[in-house]
Structure formats: C-alpha cells, structure tokens
Amino acid sequence: MAKARLGKRSQIVLPKPIVEALQLEEGTEFEITVVDGRIVMEPLVSVPRSQAWFWTEKWQREEREAEEDVRAGRLTTIRNTDDLDSYFAQLDADRE
C-alpha cells in the first residue's frame, strides 16, 4: 500500500510506483469522485473534438448492440448493389 500526503494548495503527489503502473504523465487529468467516503481518481483520456461523437453514451450503447448482433450471428452479407437493393426492399416490406 502506498501513501500520499495532502500538501499546500490541496496538492497530492502520487507515489512513483502508481504513476509507472498506470503509465501516467505530467498533465494527466483525472475525474475525482467520492464513493462511500473514499476518494476515487480515474485518469481521463482526451478525445479530439471531431471524434467525440463516438464516445457519447448513445453511440456506445449502439456499438454494444451491434457487437451483440455480430456474436449472435444476426448479419446479412451484401456482395453487390443488387443484394443491397433487395435488402432495402425487404426492410421496406417488413415495415408495411
């Protein structure tokens, strides 16, 4: 178990073994929460603004659903534009 001390300006220095184990670097940002009386610090990863959509809860939920469909074998093979046209026609028919 490693120890840290709260210093001036409420700063905490993380022990070197923890920094190395988590591959943290100077400037790493953390999300800090209190859970059941404990301080929980989780390193944050920066995402370019142009890719932020991928990390939204909605998109991640849909990614998990797609992965489940793949695992369950719910796939359709589209080899050419005729297959694609037939697939869309079937989707339209199923909606009616």
N, CA, C and O atoms as a GROMACS GRO file, in nm:
protein
  384
    1MET      N    1   0.085  -0.117   0.000
    1MET     CA    2   0.000   0.000   0.000
    1MET      C    3   0.089   0.123   0.000
    1MET      O    4   0.183   0.133   0.080
    2ALA      N    5   0.060   0.216  -0.088
    2ALA     CA    6   0.136   0.340  -0.097
    2ALA      C    7   0.062   0.449  -0.022
    2ALA      O    8  -0.060   0.443  -0.003
    3LYS      N    9   0.138   0.549   0.021
    3LYS     CA   10   0.079   0.662   0.093
    3LYS      C   11   0.107   0.790   0.018
    3LYS      O   12   0.205   0.801  -0.057
    4ALA      N   13   0.019   0.887   0.038
    4ALA     CA   14   0.039   1.022  -0.015
    4ALA      C   15  -0.008   1.119   0.092
    4ALA      O   16  -0.088   1.085   0.178
    5ARG      N   17   0.044   1.241   0.085
    5ARG     CA   18   0.010   1.342   0.184
    5ARG      C   19  -0.049   1.463   0.113
    5ARG      O   20  -0.002   1.503   0.007
    6LEU      N   21  -0.152   1.520   0.174
    6LEU     CA   22  -0.212   1.642   0.123
    6LEU      C   23  -0.122   1.758   0.158
    6LEU      O   24  -0.093   1.782   0.276
    7GLY      N   25  -0.076   1.831   0.057
    7GLY     CA   26   0.015   1.941   0.080
    7GLY      C   27  -0.053   2.076   0.068
    7GLY      O   28  -0.175   2.086   0.067
    8LYS      N   29   0.031   2.179   0.058
    8LYS     CA   30  -0.021   2.314   0.041
    8LYS      C   31  -0.103   2.321  -0.087
    8LYS      O   32  -0.076   2.249  -0.183
    9ARG      N   33  -0.200   2.406  -0.087
    9ARG     CA   34  -0.288   2.425  -0.203
    9ARG      C   35  -0.360   2.296  -0.241
    9ARG      O   36  -0.397   2.276  -0.356
   10SER      N   37  -0.379   2.207  -0.142
   10SER     CA   38  -0.454   2.081  -0.160
   10SER      C   39  -0.393   1.989  -0.265
   10SER      O   40  -0.465   1.913  -0.331
   11GLN      N   41  -0.260   1.993  -0.282
   11GLN     CA   42  -0.195   1.908  -0.380
   11GLN      C   43  -0.157   1.774  -0.320
   11GLN      O   44  -0.120   1.764  -0.202
   12ILE      N   45  -0.167   1.669  -0.402
   12ILE     CA   46  -0.126   1.535  -0.363
   12ILE      C   47  -0.024   1.486  -0.466
   12ILE      O   48  -0.047   1.498  -0.586
   13VAL      N   49   0.087   1.432  -0.419
   13VAL     CA   50   0.187   1.374  -0.508
   13VAL      C   51   0.165   1.224  -0.508
   13VAL      O   52   0.169   1.159  -0.404
   14LEU      N   53   0.141   1.168  -0.628
   14LEU     CA   54   0.119   1.024  -0.638
   14LEU      C   55   0.252   0.951  -0.629
   14LEU      O   56   0.352   0.995  -0.687
   15PRO      N   57   0.256   0.839  -0.557
   15PRO     CA   58   0.379   0.761  -0.547
   15PRO      C   59   0.424   0.712  -0.686
   15PRO      O   60   0.343   0.675  -0.770
   16LYS      N   61   0.555   0.712  -0.706
   16LYS     CA   62   0.613   0.674  -0.835
   16LYS      C   63   0.566   0.537  -0.885
   16LYS      O   64   0.536   0.524  -1.003
   17PRO      N   65   0.559   0.434  -0.798
   17PRO     CA   66   0.513   0.303  -0.849
   17PRO      C   67   0.372   0.308  -0.909
   17PRO      O   68   0.343   0.236  -1.004
   18ILE      N   69   0.286   0.392  -0.853
   18ILE     CA   70   0.150   0.406  -0.907
   18ILE      C   71   0.154   0.478  -1.041
   18ILE      O   72   0.087   0.438  -1.136
   19VAL      N   73   0.232   0.584  -1.049
   19VAL     CA   74   0.246   0.659  -1.174
   19VAL      C   75   0.298   0.568  -1.284
   19VAL      O   76   0.247   0.570  -1.396
   20GLU      N   77   0.398   0.487  -1.252
   20GLU     CA   78   0.456   0.398  -1.352
   20GLU      C   79   0.359   0.286  -1.390
   20GLU      O   80   0.345   0.252  -1.507
   21ALA      N   81   0.292   0.228  -1.291
   21ALA     CA   82   0.199   0.117  -1.318
   21ALA      C   83   0.085   0.160  -1.409
   21ALA      O   84   0.039   0.082  -1.492
   22LEU      N   85   0.039   0.284  -1.392
   22LEU     CA   86  -0.072   0.334  -1.473
   22LEU      C   87  -0.026   0.414  -1.595
   22LEU      O   88  -0.107   0.467  -1.670
   23GLN      N   89   0.106   0.423  -1.612
   23GLN     CA   90   0.167   0.496  -1.724
   23GLN      C   91   0.114   0.640  -1.732
   23GLN      O   92   0.078   0.688  -1.839
   24LEU      N   93   0.111   0.705  -1.616
   24LEU     CA   94   0.064   0.844  -1.609
   24LEU      C   95   0.177   0.937  -1.648
   24LEU      O   96   0.295   0.905  -1.630
   25GLU      N   97   0.141   1.051  -1.700
   25GLU     CA   98   0.239   1.152  -1.739
   25GLU      C   99   0.200   1.286  -1.678
   25GLU      O  100   0.085   1.307  -1.642
   26GLU      N  101   0.297   1.374  -1.668
   26GLU     CA  102   0.267   1.509  -1.619
   26GLU      C  103   0.158   1.569  -1.706
   26GLU      O  104   0.164   1.560  -1.828
   27GLY      N  105   0.060   1.629  -1.643
   27GLY     CA  106  -0.050   1.690  -1.715
   27GLY      C  107  -0.172   1.599  -1.729
   27GLY      O  108  -0.276   1.644  -1.776
   28THR      N  109  -0.159   1.472  -1.688
   28THR     CA  110  -0.274   1.382  -1.694
   28THR      C  111  -0.388   1.440  -1.611
   28THR      O  112  -0.366   1.482  -1.497
   29GLU      N  113  -0.507   1.442  -1.667
   29GLU     CA  114  -0.624   1.491  -1.594
   29GLU      C  115  -0.699   1.373  -1.534
   29GLU      O  116  -0.695   1.262  -1.587
   30PHE      N  117  -0.768   1.398  -1.423
   30PHE     CA  118  -0.841   1.294  -1.352
   30PHE      C  119  -0.984   1.337  -1.328
   30PHE      O  120  -1.013   1.456  -1.311
   31GLU      N  121  -1.073   1.239  -1.327
   31GLU     CA  122  -1.207   1.260  -1.276
   31GLU      C  123  -1.201   1.217  -1.130
   31GLU      O  124  -1.157   1.106  -1.100
   32ILE      N  125  -1.244   1.303  -1.040
   32ILE     CA  126  -1.235   1.273  -0.897
   32ILE      C  127  -1.376   1.270  -0.839
   32ILE      O  128  -1.453   1.365  -0.853
   33THR      N  129  -1.408   1.159  -0.773
   33THR     CA  130  -1.539   1.144  -0.710
   33THR      C  131  -1.520   1.090  -0.569
   33THR      O  132  -1.414   1.037  -0.534
   34VAL      N  133  -1.624   1.104  -0.489
   34VAL     CA  134  -1.625   1.046  -0.355
   34VAL      C  135  -1.727   0.933  -0.358
   34VAL      O  136  -1.845   0.956  -0.389
   35VAL      N  137  -1.683   0.812  -0.326
   35VAL     CA  138  -1.769   0.694  -0.326
   35VAL      C  139  -1.756   0.626  -0.191
   35VAL      O  140  -1.648   0.579  -0.154
   36ASP      N  141  -1.865   0.621  -0.117
   36ASP     CA  142  -1.865   0.557   0.015
   36ASP      C  143  -1.752   0.609   0.104
   36ASP      O  144  -1.684   0.531   0.172
   37GLY      N  145  -1.732   0.740   0.102
   37GLY     CA  146  -1.630   0.800   0.188
   37GLY      C  147  -1.488   0.784   0.137
   37GLY      O  148  -1.393   0.818   0.208
   38ARG      N  149  -1.470   0.733   0.016
   38ARG     CA  150  -1.337   0.717  -0.044
   38ARG      C  151  -1.320   0.813  -0.161
   38ARG      O  152  -1.416   0.845  -0.231
   39ILE      N  153  -1.199   0.859  -0.180
   39ILE     CA  154  -1.167   0.943  -0.295
   39ILE      C  155  -1.128   0.850  -0.409
   39ILE      O  156  -1.036   0.769  -0.395
   40VAL      N  157  -1.196   0.862  -0.521
   40VAL     CA  158  -1.167   0.780  -0.638
   40VAL      C  159  -1.118   0.872  -0.749
   40VAL      O  160  -1.187   0.965  -0.790
   41MET      N  161  -0.997   0.844  -0.797
   41MET     CA  162  -0.938   0.923  -0.905
   41MET      C  163  -0.923   0.834  -1.028
   41MET      O  164  -0.858   0.730  -1.023
   42GLU      N  165  -0.984   0.876  -1.138
   42GLU     CA  166  -0.973   0.800  -1.261
   42GLU      C  167  -0.909   0.886  -1.368
   42GLU      O  168  -0.957   0.996  -1.397
   43PRO      N  169  -0.799   0.838  -1.429
   43PRO     CA  170  -0.735   0.914  -1.535
   43PRO      C  171  -0.831   0.933  -1.652
   43PRO      O  172  -0.904   0.842  -1.690
   44LEU      N  173  -0.830   1.053  -1.708
   44LEU     CA  174  -0.912   1.084  -1.825
   44LEU      C  175  -0.827   1.077  -1.950
   44LEU      O  176  -0.707   1.104  -1.947
   45VAL      N  177  -0.890   1.041  -2.060
   45VAL     CA  178  -0.823   1.038  -2.189
   45VAL      C  179  -0.886   1.147  -2.274
   45VAL      O  180  -1.008   1.155  -2.287
   46SER      N  181  -0.802   1.231  -2.332
   46SER     CA  182  -0.853   1.337  -2.420
   46SER      C  183  -0.892   1.278  -2.554
   46SER      O  184  -0.823   1.191  -2.608
   47VAL      N  185  -1.003   1.325  -2.607
   47VAL     CA  186  -1.052   1.280  -2.737
   47VAL      C  187  -1.065   1.403  -2.826
   47VAL      O  188  -1.122   1.504  -2.784
   48PRO      N  189  -1.011   1.396  -2.949
   48PRO     CA  190  -1.028   1.510  -3.039
   48PRO      C  191  -1.177   1.540  -3.059
   48PRO      O  192  -1.259   1.448  -3.067
   49ARG      N  193  -1.210   1.667  -3.068
   49ARG     CA  194  -1.350   1.709  -3.083
   49ARG      C  195  -1.417   1.639  -3.201
   49ARG      O  196  -1.535   1.604  -3.194
   50SER      N  197  -1.342   1.617  -3.309
   50SER     CA  198  -1.400   1.554  -3.428
   50SER      C  199  -1.438   1.408  -3.405
   50SER      O  200  -1.512   1.351  -3.485
   51GLN      N  201  -1.390   1.348  -3.295
   51GLN     CA  202  -1.421   1.208  -3.265
   51GLN      C  203  -1.508   1.193  -3.141
   51GLN      O  204  -1.537   1.081  -3.099
   52ALA      N  205  -1.549   1.303  -3.083
   52ALA     CA  206  -1.626   1.298  -2.958
   52ALA      C  207  -1.759   1.226  -2.974
   52ALA      O  208  -1.806   1.162  -2.879
   53TRP      N  209  -1.820   1.233  -3.091
   53TRP     CA  210  -1.949   1.166  -3.115
   53TRP      C  211  -1.940   1.018  -3.084
   53TRP      O  212  -2.036   0.959  -3.034
   54PHE      N  213  -1.825   0.956  -3.116
   54PHE     CA  214  -1.811   0.812  -3.097
   54PHE      C  215  -1.820   0.773  -2.950
   54PHE      O  216  -1.861   0.661  -2.919
   55TRP      N  217  -1.784   0.862  -2.862
   55TRP     CA  218  -1.779   0.831  -2.719
   55TRP      C  219  -1.904   0.874  -2.643
   55TRP      O  220  -1.907   0.866  -2.520
   56THR      N  221  -2.007   0.920  -2.715
   56THR     CA  222  -2.132   0.954  -2.647
   56THR      C  223  -2.197   0.825  -2.596
   56THR      O  224  -2.176   0.718  -2.652
   57GLU      N  225  -2.277   0.837  -2.491
   57GLU     CA  226  -2.344   0.719  -2.434
   57GLU      C  227  -2.432   0.651  -2.538
   57GLU      O  228  -2.434   0.528  -2.547
   58LYS      N  229  -2.504   0.730  -2.618
   58LYS     CA  230  -2.592   0.672  -2.721
   58LYS      C  231  -2.512   0.589  -2.821
   58LYS      O  232  -2.549   0.477  -2.853
   59TRP      N  233  -2.401   0.645  -2.871
   59TRP     CA  234  -2.322   0.573  -2.970
   59TRP      C  235  -2.261   0.446  -2.910
   59TRP      O  236  -2.261   0.341  -2.973
   60GLN      N  237  -2.210   0.457  -2.789
   60GLN     CA  238  -2.151   0.340  -2.724
   60GLN      C  239  -2.256   0.231  -2.700
   60GLN      O  240  -2.226   0.112  -2.715
   61ARG      N  241  -2.377   0.269  -2.663
   61ARG     CA  242  -2.486   0.172  -2.644
   61ARG      C  243  -2.514   0.101  -2.777
   61ARG      O  244  -2.531  -0.021  -2.780
   62GLU      N  245  -2.520   0.178  -2.885
   62GLU     CA  246  -2.545   0.118  -3.016
   62GLU      C  247  -2.429   0.030  -3.062
   62GLU      O  248  -2.451  -0.070  -3.130
   63GLU      N  249  -2.306   0.067  -3.026
   63GLU     CA  250  -2.191  -0.018  -3.056
   63GLU      C  251  -2.203  -0.152  -2.985
   63GLU      O  252  -2.177  -0.257  -3.043
   64ARG      N  253  -2.244  -0.149  -2.857
   64ARG     CA  254  -2.262  -0.273  -2.782
   64ARG      C  255  -2.371  -0.359  -2.844
   64ARG      O  256  -2.358  -0.481  -2.852
   65GLU      N  257  -2.480  -0.296  -2.888
   65GLU     CA  258  -2.588  -0.369  -2.955
   65GLU      C  259  -2.538  -0.434  -3.084
   65GLU      O  260  -2.570  -0.548  -3.113
   66ALA      N  261  -2.459  -0.360  -3.161
   66ALA     CA  262  -2.404  -0.414  -3.286
   66ALA      C  263  -2.311  -0.532  -3.258
   66ALA      O  264  -2.315  -0.633  -3.328
   67GLU      N  265  -2.228  -0.520  -3.155
   67GLU     CA  266  -2.138  -0.631  -3.119
   67GLU      C  267  -2.218  -0.754  -3.078
   67GLU      O  268  -2.180  -0.866  -3.112
   68GLU      N  269  -2.328  -0.734  -3.007
   68GLU     CA  270  -2.414  -0.847  -2.968
   68GLU      C  271  -2.477  -0.910  -3.092
   68GLU      O  272  -2.486  -1.032  -3.101
   69ASP      N  273  -2.520  -0.829  -3.188
   69ASP     CA  274  -2.576  -0.882  -3.313
   69ASP      C  275  -2.472  -0.969  -3.385
   69ASP      O  276  -2.506  -1.076  -3.436
   70VAL      N  277  -2.348  -0.923  -3.390
   70VAL     CA  278  -2.242  -1.000  -3.456
   70VAL      C  279  -2.222  -1.132  -3.383
   70VAL      O  280  -2.215  -1.237  -3.446
   71ARG      N  281  -2.212  -1.128  -3.249
   71ARG     CA  282  -2.192  -1.251  -3.171
   71ARG      C  283  -2.307  -1.349  -3.191
   71ARG      O  284  -2.286  -1.471  -3.193
   72ALA      N  285  -2.428  -1.296  -3.206
   72ALA     CA  286  -2.546  -1.382  -3.221
   72ALA      C  287  -2.568  -1.426  -3.366
   72ALA      O  288  -2.661  -1.501  -3.395
   73GLY      N  289  -2.483  -1.380  -3.456
   73GLY     CA  290  -2.495  -1.421  -3.596
   73GLY      C  291  -2.602  -1.347  -3.674
   73GLY      O  292  -2.642  -1.392  -3.782
   74ARG      N  293  -2.649  -1.236  -3.622
   74ARG     CA  294  -2.752  -1.157  -3.692
   74ARG      C  295  -2.683  -1.063  -3.792
   74ARG      O  296  -2.670  -0.943  -3.770
   75LEU      N  297  -2.639  -1.123  -3.902
   75LEU     CA  298  -2.565  -1.050  -4.005
   75LEU      C  299  -2.628  -1.075  -4.141
   75LEU      O  300  -2.694  -1.178  -4.162
   76THR      N  301  -2.608  -0.984  -4.232
   76THR     CA  302  -2.651  -1.000  -4.370
   76THR      C  303  -2.532  -0.972  -4.460
   76THR      O  304  -2.463  -0.871  -4.443
   77THR      N  305  -2.507  -1.061  -4.555
   77THR     CA  306  -2.396  -1.042  -4.648
   77THR      C  307  -2.447  -0.968  -4.772
   77THR      O  308  -2.542  -1.011  -4.836
   78ILE      N  309  -2.382  -0.859  -4.803
   78ILE     CA  310  -2.415  -0.778  -4.921
   78ILE      C  311  -2.294  -0.786  -5.013
   78ILE      O  312  -2.187  -0.734  -4.981
   79ARG      N  313  -2.311  -0.852  -5.128
   79ARG     CA  314  -2.199  -0.871  -5.220
   79ARG      C  315  -2.196  -0.769  -5.335
   79ARG      O  316  -2.092  -0.744  -5.395
   80ASN      N  317  -2.311  -0.712  -5.364
   80ASN     CA  318  -2.318  -0.619  -5.477
   80ASN      C  319  -2.440  -0.527  -5.460
   80ASN      O  320  -2.514  -0.538  -5.362
   81THR      N  321  -2.459  -0.438  -5.556
   81THR     CA  322  -2.569  -0.342  -5.544
   81THR      C  323  -2.706  -0.409  -5.554
   81THR      O  324  -2.803  -0.362  -5.496
   82ASP      N  325  -2.714  -0.520  -5.630
   82ASP     CA  326  -2.842  -0.592  -5.637
   82ASP      C  327  -2.879  -0.648  -5.500
   82ASP      O  328  -2.995  -0.640  -5.459
   83ASP      N  329  -2.780  -0.706  -5.430
   83ASP     CA  330  -2.805  -0.755  -5.294
   83ASP      C  331  -2.852  -0.642  -5.203
   83ASP      O  332  -2.943  -0.659  -5.122
   84LEU      N  333  -2.789  -0.526  -5.218
   84LEU     CA  334  -2.824  -0.411  -5.135
   84LEU      C  335  -2.967  -0.365  -5.165
   84LEU      O  336  -3.044  -0.337  -5.073
   85ASP      N  337  -3.000  -0.357  -5.293
   85ASP     CA  338  -3.137  -0.317  -5.330
   85ASP      C  339  -3.239  -0.415  -5.274
   85ASP      O  340  -3.343  -0.374  -5.223
   86SER      N  341  -3.209  -0.545  -5.284
   86SER     CA  342  -3.301  -0.647  -5.230
   86SER      C  343  -3.315  -0.635  -5.080
   86SER      O  344  -3.424  -0.651  -5.025
   87TYR      N  345  -3.204  -0.608  -5.014
   87TYR     CA  346  -3.206  -0.594  -4.867
   87TYR      C  347  -3.295  -0.476  -4.826
   87TYR      O  348  -3.378  -0.489  -4.736
   88PHE      N  349  -3.277  -0.363  -4.892
   88PHE     CA  350  -3.359  -0.246  -4.859
   88PHE      C  351  -3.506  -0.269  -4.893
   88PHE      O  352  -3.595  -0.226  -4.820
   89ALA      N  353  -3.533  -0.338  -5.004
   89ALA     CA  354  -3.671  -0.369  -5.040
   89ALA      C  355  -3.735  -0.457  -4.933
   89ALA      O  356  -3.852  -0.438  -4.899
   90GLN      N  357  -3.660  -0.554  -4.880
   90GLN     CA  358  -3.713  -0.641  -4.776
   90GLN      C  359  -3.739  -0.561  -4.648
   90GLN      O  360  -3.840  -0.583  -4.581
   91LEU      N  361  -3.649  -0.469  -4.614
   91LEU     CA  362  -3.672  -0.384  -4.496
   91LEU      C  363  -3.800  -0.303  -4.512
   91LEU      O  364  -3.879  -0.291  -4.419
   92ASP      N  365  -3.819  -0.246  -4.632
   92ASP     CA  366  -3.940  -0.168  -4.657
   92ASP      C  367  -4.064  -0.256  -4.645
   92ASP      O  368  -4.165  -0.213  -4.588
   93ALA      N  369  -4.058  -0.377  -4.699
   93ALA     CA  370  -4.172  -0.469  -4.693
   93ALA      C  371  -4.203  -0.508  -4.549
   93ALA      O  372  -4.320  -0.522  -4.511
   94ASP      N  373  -4.100  -0.527  -4.469
   94ASP     CA  374  -4.119  -0.565  -4.328
   94ASP      C  375  -4.185  -0.454  -4.248
   94ASP      O  376  -4.254  -0.480  -4.150
   95ARG      N  377  -4.165  -0.330  -4.290
   95ARG     CA  378  -4.224  -0.215  -4.218
   95ARG      C  379  -4.373  -0.201  -4.247
   95ARG      O  380  -4.447  -0.143  -4.167
   96GLU      N  381  -4.417  -0.253  -4.360
   96GLU     CA  382  -4.558  -0.236  -4.401
   96GLU      C  383  -4.648  -0.336  -4.336
   96GLU      O  384  -4.768  -0.336  -4.359
   0.00000   0.00000   0.00000
